[in-house]
Amino acid sequence: MLFYICFFLHTFLHTLELLMRSLWMLVSGFLFSCMGALVKLGSAYFSSTELVFYRSIIGFLIIYAIVSIQHLPLSTLYWKNHCWRGLSGLGALLMFFYCITKLPLATAVTLSYTSPLFLTLFTTIMLKESFHRLLAVAVVIGFAGVVLLLAPSLQEDQWRGGLIGLASGFFAAIAYLNIKLLGDLGEPDWKVVFYFTLISTIITSIWMVFDTFHPVTPFNLLLLMGIGITATLAQLALTRAYRTGKVLVVGALAYSTVVFACFWGILIWGEILSLSSLFGIGLIVAGGLLSLRTSIKPVRG
């Protein structure tokens, strides 16, 4: 009897420990939703390109400080993979920030979270991972959710933003695929994040030479600092969650960002989604969770 009690307690504590590790994704989801809300507030003062530039350079400085303090090596043999990850990730980020400025926050966040659907297709087709029947079901459910979310909730002038938001999920999936490849090559997570912020900073700084700089005031400077800090901390929390937690639990908790985004949208902008839109969000989340069940290895980034 004592043996069974000890075995039960050991199993329970081990499961609880794994769950607590996975709960880092809740921290990441909350921080990403805060970043989204700050980006939407910042869109009144800056263009989406400027917001990406400031987010990138602040994130780069934070990661560089961490690297310098811990004396971590920056050399790499996989420049091509880092470039593909950086370019696709930057494209997804630019589209996502643009989408946030044009659409309700929860809608923009949900469209970006179609990335697990695209990622599962990529890993099955490109990496020749085994096909699962759940994959077809997940794609159909997710696609139905996208159609249901876009059709009733977007005005005619919002369709462009909706399609760009969907494209951000597509390019995010390409970025995650390259993260997975870099992980298989042995590149540590902090190095992947470092080169992503570096590439994003270089490209957006060149872009800004031909763009218009809007004045930075003490108030909107706080917004910019908030965007950079919350985005960087969210990435670090996400990385820790995938490294230490259960993959499927972490993947499920990733969709907490949608819930938090709904909260911020209602609290700050009074955004109320229709029942059909909420149902569409639910289908996208369900499709994403089903697609995660077909994944063999975690995605880290």
Secondary structure as GFF3:
##gff-version 3
##sequence-region A 1 301
A	DSSP	alpha_helix	2	22	.	.	.	ID=ss1
A	DSSP	alpha_helix	24	42	.	.	.	ID=ss2
A	DSSP	alpha_helix	48	70	.	.	.	ID=ss3
A	DSSP	alpha_helix	79	102	.	.	.	ID=ss4
A	DSSP	alpha_helix	105	112	.	.	.	ID=ss5
A	DSSP	alpha_helix	115	125	.	.	.	ID=ss6
A	DSSP	alpha_helix	133	153	.	.	.	ID=ss7
A	DSSP	three_ten_helix	156	158	.	.	.	ID=ss8
A	DSSP	alpha_helix	159	184	.	.	.	ID=ss9
A	DSSP	alpha_helix	189	209	.	.	.	ID=ss10
A	DSSP	alpha_helix	218	244	.	.	.	ID=ss11
A	DSSP	alpha_helix	247	254	.	.	.	ID=ss12
A	DSSP	alpha_helix	256	269	.	.	.	ID=ss13
A	DSSP	alpha_helix	275	292	.	.	.	ID=ss14
###
